[in-house]
Amino acid sequence: MTAAMYQHPGYGQPDYPQQRYPPQQFMPQPGVPLYAQYYAYDPAAFYAFYRDQLRQLVQNSRPVIQQLTQLAIENLGLMGQVVTDSIADYIRNAPVPVKLPAFYLLDSITKNCNPYVSLFAPIVKDLFLQATRTVDPQTRQKLCEMLVTWRNGGPNQTPLFGDKVQVAIEREIWPESDSNRYGRRRHGQSCPTQSQVLTELEVLLALKEKAVQDTPYDGELRGQMDALFQLRNMVQASGVTPNELAEILTSVRSLAKSIGAPAAPPSHVPSAPAVPYGAPQQVPFFQSQPSTTRASVMHSDLSASLASLAKLAAPQPAQSTATTAAAAPSAIPDISSLFKSLVAAGIVPSAGSGAAPAGVTSQGDQKSETSPVTDSELEETLEYERRVLAIDIKLTSADLMKERPEVISLLYDRQTTQCKQCGLRFHDNAKGKKAFQDHLDQHFRQNNRTNQQMGRGYSRSWFIEADDWVHDGLPDTGDRLHEHNVSRSDEVAAKKRKELERSFVVIPPGEDTKPRFCPICKEQLKTEFLEDEEEWVWRNAVEHKSTIYHATCRADALSATLANRLRTETKGSSRAVTPEGRSGTPQLQVGNVKSETNGSTAAAGAKRKAEDDDDAVDVHVKVEEVEPPLKKARPSIN
Amino acid sequence: MAPESREFALSPQNEFRFELDPGETLSLKLLTGRAELYGAELPQERTYTFASEYKGAVFTWHGCTLEMRHASTEYVAEETPMVSYLNCHIASEQMRVRSSIARRHGIGNQTQAPRVLMLGAENSGKTTLCKILLNYALRAGQSWSPLIINLDPLDGAWTVPGTLSASHFTSPVVVTSADNPFGTTATSAPGSLSFAGLLPLVFWFGHIDPKHNLDYMRRLISALGAKVDQHYQDYPEFSASGIFIDTPAAFANPNQSPGQSIEKYALIGACVELFRVNTIIVMGNEKLTVEMQKRFADSRHGVSVVKVPRSGGVVDIDAACRRRSVARQLRGYFYGARHALRGEREEDSDFDPEATLAPTSSVVSFDGLHIYRIGEESLAPSSALPIGAPRAISTTQPIVVDPSSPMHQSRLLNGVLALLGPSALSVVQNDLSQLLECSVAGFLVITAIDQDQRTMTVLAPSAASVEGRIAILGSIEWVEG
């Protein structure tokens, strides 16, 4: 092995010091994933590989973070330090919006795999402080919320990176509350800041929300959450005295501990790297924040959801007070009574009872929707993408001459089920089995037809028109002409329709006062203000060649052309010119045409000809003149 | 009964090559190991029968044994460029994966997907490399659906010669005849395997040699480019799969024909721009590689130009063989051609639905079909014109062909016509020059002309009235035989 083999200029890391990782002996091991065979023994290569993997992490994506975490854990033994360096470099150099997900990754790795804690502990403070200085206030808030979870993120509710690190970071972040130590009783003179209290409240709320998801019918939990929302509202209103702030903070912290204890069993984290770290020992923070967009929604809708929560809080106190009375000696504080006392003090106006907390439940529902069961397929794809991207290749004539046996394995060994008739391979998972079944059906139909329908006159189909081809989203011809899976396509259609209804076109400046009409259905386009985009938009709209259509109308018109085409093709006839459709064409003459067909097709041909005239297929030429189809235009072909 | 069979044992990375002469057939069966035919993996214990002057190569990465019947010219090659081709695949696969990840995270950027232009001399293996890269991509199990664009009018790809066309693929292509290397277009027979039922977008050039009319060629490339662009705007989810563009040798070897205004490599430049090409693969031509790097590897185009070795197995096809291939492609268009995935039991009989298509012959009056051709048939060189005199007819102007004129009749008889889609009618009424950019619905051949009755007999692929439609005549002829 020469030193040159450790250089991977393709990954664009010119400033990375090569000598940091001296070459090690390559020792292939059975049972190790293939990428590992090639990268797990070469630190420089692994650095480049992991760095390349990190580039997927451009937003807060749970699968990506999980995948990267898994990769880090798998390679702890030899590459722990490399992973740490790689992540640290990534955080340092990442653009501002990427810093937060990068920290979530760090959070996930350290909470899931304790040995990484000691690797990150020396650098986490600098990383964190440098990041908080550069990011925008909202991201900073998110980072601080994560910091709060580190407080008891370690084994037995200890700080994740140890006392010293935690204190050092917090001192920088909240300098005013210097004396205010995590997990200890506060001293009388301490004055926590508003932002700190808010941050901790957010964290607690997130934890509670999770708990509510686990036990959706726990009335007490609901009550606590409502009270917390109220508290947050109060603190935000900034009419709270420092003393009250301190009191709230204490309550919040002890409440947080009471939740933390059952949620995370006191699992002793083994320090020997040989132990597999499959099961998560702590809930990584990013899981409570599935996406940054959701978080921002939470903020913008805050006032509205709080209003409804305030209403709900009222019927709860009786139950909560009972709990308090029983648990008085314990650390669990009586939030509701605190709240009540605050109400009594006139800080918060009390509200009437009524509406359900729509905000919370809908958020909960959304969350459960976002974690579909197709994880294994996704994993498969991610695994494949990882392996493909791990291959170091450049498009130069010299580099193309190198042998890369791992690529051959990608083609041959990854998919284990092989079709005996044509050699195509399929995955051994649910999706692959389904695809294989469909594939075999196709063979069966083909063979069956060959055996039974010999002598039937088939003919070459006409090519589809350019505009149809452009809008033809389904290149798989065999299945489409058959439509044997109607139910599935209905589902897809419904989903697609929802997507269409969500689509919008931003109204160009100056256009906002004029009413616009969809050229297909002649109805006015609805305008709407999008909070996220901060723009006025047309809803359910799509722009094509500078004309605005209803997205659904246009899709219907397009699929109507497709349907027509399919109908004509399946009948075995052509997209013939129809006299009705061409009434404006003066050249059209009915000449002395007689049709003589070759061999057996004569009868069929004549019959088809009669049907041709029904198919006016010219819809796409002038979409404006098309009547919207009444029902979903999907060809029903038997 | 079975003819004598021979077994070949191939070591890893060897290639079994064979060349068939007209009328010869060859049967191959994979006994053990793994092997692939132009990138598509072959199943074991399945017999493939090759015919119609097929020049083929079965390659193995792992080693295999093949059983062969009906000997022809065959040999085992130990040196192949397959490592380079495989690396080309993984490079484009990385682009696909990156593009797909970017799309998933909503930071989609179409230019990341592989858009590969193949360049090289005649018989340098451009089409073969396209096919290998296509088949490898389709074997990934990632639901890729790459677009193949054929710009070589000599090579009919999935339809007849004289065309420029584009088609999506969803499953690996295995064909056993030399005529349509990518399979064939759809027929009315239901449930075809996808490469026997392609739905391409087809434009008609009408000539075998691109140099016949480079301006026309350019118009067609931009028309095709515009449609592909629209297509990917409407269906961005397919764009990650990428595009492979097969080109005629004339692109790489731009000897100007007289009287044509197009500069050197202009068509390559047009392709790079219109299809947003980001990779150019040159088949073993050092000079062309350097010239392409000079032109397109700058920051403005940002194209990676790479040279790959030419395979030693490429067979030089002579003109007579090309002619036979053109005739077989046209015959296959109307009457069908058998393809590979037939069970062994049907081998000797002839009831493959795709191989027994029934075209329709009908009689049309002279006025019933509007026939045009593009540009003057034989242009005098500009230098032969009086100084300063402009041409009376441009190279891309549609000119009416009158079937009643005896001079035109001789061109029409046995001539292959491209029948345009119905939308061409409105084009003729508005702006005749747009006729060039209309896509083709199918092909017709005029098999007889009756001067007295003022009628022509027209062979069409399937029953439909061509009355009142528009067709364009080229220079390709076909006599059924």
Boltz contact constraints between the chains, C-beta under 6 A:
constraints:
  - contact:
      token1: [A, 56]
      token2: [B, 101]
      max_distance: 6.0
  - contact:
      token1: [A, 58]
      token2: [B, 105]
      max_distance: 6.0
  - contact:
      token1: [A, 59]
      token2: [B, 105]
      max_distance: 6.0
  - contact:
      token1: [A, 385]
      token2: [B, 97]
      max_distance: 6.0
  - contact:
      token1: [A, 388]
      token2: [B, 93]
      max_distance: 6.0
  - contact:
      token1: [A, 388]
      token2: [B, 94]
      max_distance: 6.0
  - contact:
      token1: [A, 388]
      token2: [B, 97]
      max_distance: 6.0
  - contact:
      token1: [A, 389]
      token2: [B, 97]
      max_distance: 6.0
  - contact:
      token1: [A, 391]
      token2: [B, 90]
      max_distance: 6.0
  - contact:
      token1: [A, 393]
      token2: [B, 87]
      max_distance: 6.0
  - contact:
      token1: [A, 393]
      token2: [B, 90]
      max_distance: 6.0
  - contact:
      token1: [A, 393]
      token2: [B, 91]
      max_distance: 6.0
  - contact:
      token1: [A, 395]
      token2: [B, 91]
      max_distance: 6.0
  - contact:
      token1: [A, 395]
      token2: [B, 304]
      max_distance: 6.0
  - contact:
      token1: [A, 395]
      token2: [B, 306]
      max_distance: 6.0
  - contact:
      token1: [A, 397]
      token2: [B, 306]
      max_distance: 6.0
  - contact:
      token1: [A, 397]
      token2: [B, 307]
      max_distance: 6.0
  - contact:
      token1: [A, 400]
      token2: [B, 84]
      max_distance: 6.0
  - contact:
      token1: [A, 400]
      token2: [B, 87]
      max_distance: 6.0
  - contact:
      token1: [A, 403]
      token2: [B, 83]
      max_distance: 6.0
  - contact:
      token1: [A, 407]
      token2: [B, 86]
      max_distance: 6.0
  - contact:
      token1: [A, 407]
      token2: [B, 90]
      max_distance: 6.0
  - contact:
      token1: [A, 408]
      token2: [B, 61]
      max_distance: 6.0
  - contact:
      token1: [A, 411]
      token2: [B, 139]
      max_distance: 6.0
  - contact:
      token1: [A, 415]
      token2: [B, 141]
      max_distance: 6.0
  - contact:
      token1: [A, 420]
      token2: [B, 43]
      max_distance: 6.0
  - contact:
      token1: [A, 422]
      token2: [B, 341]
      max_distance: 6.0
  - contact:
      token1: [A, 423]
      token2: [B, 41]
      max_distance: 6.0
  - contact:
      token1: [A, 423]
      token2: [B, 42]
      max_distance: 6.0
  - contact:
      token1: [A, 423]
      token2: [B, 43]
      max_distance: 6.0
  - contact:
      token1: [A, 427]
      token2: [B, 141]
      max_distance: 6.0
  - contact:
      token1: [A, 445]
      token2: [B, 191]
      max_distance: 6.0
  - contact:
      token1: [A, 446]
      token2: [B, 191]
      max_distance: 6.0
  - contact:
      token1: [A, 454]
      token2: [B, 351]
      max_distance: 6.0
  - contact:
      token1: [A, 457]
      token2: [B, 358]
      max_distance: 6.0
  - contact:
      token1: [A, 458]
      token2: [B, 187]
      max_distance: 6.0
  - contact:
      token1: [A, 458]
      token2: [B, 188]
      max_distance: 6.0
  - contact:
      token1: [A, 458]
      token2: [B, 189]
      max_distance: 6.0
  - contact:
      token1: [A, 458]
      token2: [B, 353]
      max_distance: 6.0
  - contact:
      token1: [A, 458]
      token2: [B, 357]
      max_distance: 6.0
  - contact:
      token1: [A, 459]
      token2: [B, 188]
      max_distance: 6.0
  - contact:
      token1: [A, 459]
      token2: [B, 357]
      max_distance: 6.0
  - contact:
      token1: [A, 459]
      token2: [B, 358]
      max_distance: 6.0
  - contact:
      token1: [A, 459]
      token2: [B, 461]
      max_distance: 6.0
  - contact:
      token1: [A, 459]
      token2: [B, 462]
      max_distance: 6.0
  - contact:
      token1: [A, 460]
      token2: [B, 187]
      max_distance: 6.0
  - contact:
      token1: [A, 460]
      token2: [B, 357]
      max_distance: 6.0
  - contact:
      token1: [A, 460]
      token2: [B, 461]
      max_distance: 6.0
  - contact:
      token1: [A, 461]
      token2: [B, 186]
      max_distance: 6.0
  - contact:
      token1: [A, 461]
      token2: [B, 187]
      max_distance: 6.0
  - contact:
      token1: [A, 461]
      token2: [B, 188]
      max_distance: 6.0
  - contact:
      token1: [A, 462]
      token2: [B, 441]
      max_distance: 6.0
  - contact:
      token1: [A, 462]
      token2: [B, 442]
      max_distance: 6.0
  - contact:
      token1: [A, 463]
      token2: [B, 202]
      max_distance: 6.0
  - contact:
      token1: [A, 463]
      token2: [B, 440]
      max_distance: 6.0
  - contact:
      token1: [A, 463]
      token2: [B, 441]
      max_distance: 6.0
  - contact:
      token1: [A, 464]
      token2: [B, 199]
      max_distance: 6.0
  - contact:
      token1: [A, 465]
      token2: [B, 421]
      max_distance: 6.0
  - contact:
      token1: [A, 466]
      token2: [B, 201]
      max_distance: 6.0
  - contact:
      token1: [A, 466]
      token2: [B, 227]
      max_distance: 6.0
  - contact:
      token1: [A, 466]
      token2: [B, 439]
      max_distance: 6.0
  - contact:
      token1: [A, 469]
      token2: [B, 201]
      max_distance: 6.0
  - contact:
      token1: [A, 470]
      token2: [B, 227]
      max_distance: 6.0
  - contact:
      token1: [A, 470]
      token2: [B, 230]
      max_distance: 6.0
  - contact:
      token1: [A, 470]
      token2: [B, 231]
      max_distance: 6.0
  - contact:
      token1: [A, 471]
      token2: [B, 234]
      max_distance: 6.0
  - contact:
      token1: [A, 473]
      token2: [B, 235]
      max_distance: 6.0
  - contact:
      token1: [A, 475]
      token2: [B, 145]
      max_distance: 6.0
  - contact:
      token1: [A, 475]
      token2: [B, 168]
      max_distance: 6.0
  - contact:
      token1: [A, 475]
      token2: [B, 170]
      max_distance: 6.0
  - contact:
      token1: [A, 476]
      token2: [B, 170]
      max_distance: 6.0
  - contact:
      token1: [A, 477]
      token2: [B, 186]
      max_distance: 6.0
  - contact:
      token1: [A, 477]
      token2: [B, 194]
      max_distance: 6.0
  - contact:
      token1: [A, 477]
      token2: [B, 197]
      max_distance: 6.0
  - contact:
      token1: [A, 477]
      token2: [B, 199]
      max_distance: 6.0
  - contact:
      token1: [A, 478]
      token2: [B, 191]
      max_distance: 6.0
  - contact:
      token1: [A, 478]
      token2: [B, 192]
      max_distance: 6.0
  - contact:
      token1: [A, 478]
      token2: [B, 194]
      max_distance: 6.0
  - contact:
      token1: [A, 572]
      token2: [B, 188]
      max_distance: 6.0
  - contact:
      token1: [A, 574]
      token2: [B, 462]
      max_distance: 6.0
  - contact:
      token1: [A, 574]
      token2: [B, 464]
      max_distance: 6.0
  - contact:
      token1: [A, 576]
      token2: [B, 464]
      max_distance: 6.0
  - contact:
      token1: [A, 576]
      token2: [B, 465]
      max_distance: 6.0
  - contact:
      token1: [A, 577]
      token2: [B, 422]
      max_distance: 6.0
  - contact:
      token1: [A, 577]
      token2: [B, 468]
      max_distance: 6.0
  - contact:
      token1: [A, 585]
      token2: [B, 425]
      max_distance: 6.0
  - contact:
      token1: [A, 587]
      token2: [B, 468]
      max_distance: 6.0
  - contact:
      token1: [A, 588]
      token2: [B, 468]
      max_distance: 6.0
  - contact:
      token1: [A, 591]
      token2: [B, 365]
      max_distance: 6.0
  - contact:
      token1: [A, 591]
      token2: [B, 368]
      max_distance: 6.0
  - contact:
      token1: [A, 593]
      token2: [B, 467]
      max_distance: 6.0
  - contact:
      token1: [A, 594]
      token2: [B, 363]
      max_distance: 6.0
  - contact:
      token1: [A, 595]
      token2: [B, 362]
      max_distance: 6.0
  - contact:
      token1: [A, 596]
      token2: [B, 361]
      max_distance: 6.0
  - contact:
      token1: [A, 597]
      token2: [B, 360]
      max_distance: 6.0
  - contact:
      token1: [A, 598]
      token2: [B, 358]
      max_distance: 6.0
  - contact:
      token1: [A, 599]
      token2: [B, 358]
      max_distance: 6.0
  - contact:
      token1: [A, 601]
      token2: [B, 358]
      max_distance: 6.0
  - contact:
      token1: [A, 605]
      token2: [B, 463]
      max_distance: 6.0
  - contact:
      token1: [A, 608]
      token2: [B, 463]
      max_distance: 6.0
  - contact:
      token1: [A, 621]
      token2: [B, 423]
      max_distance: 6.0
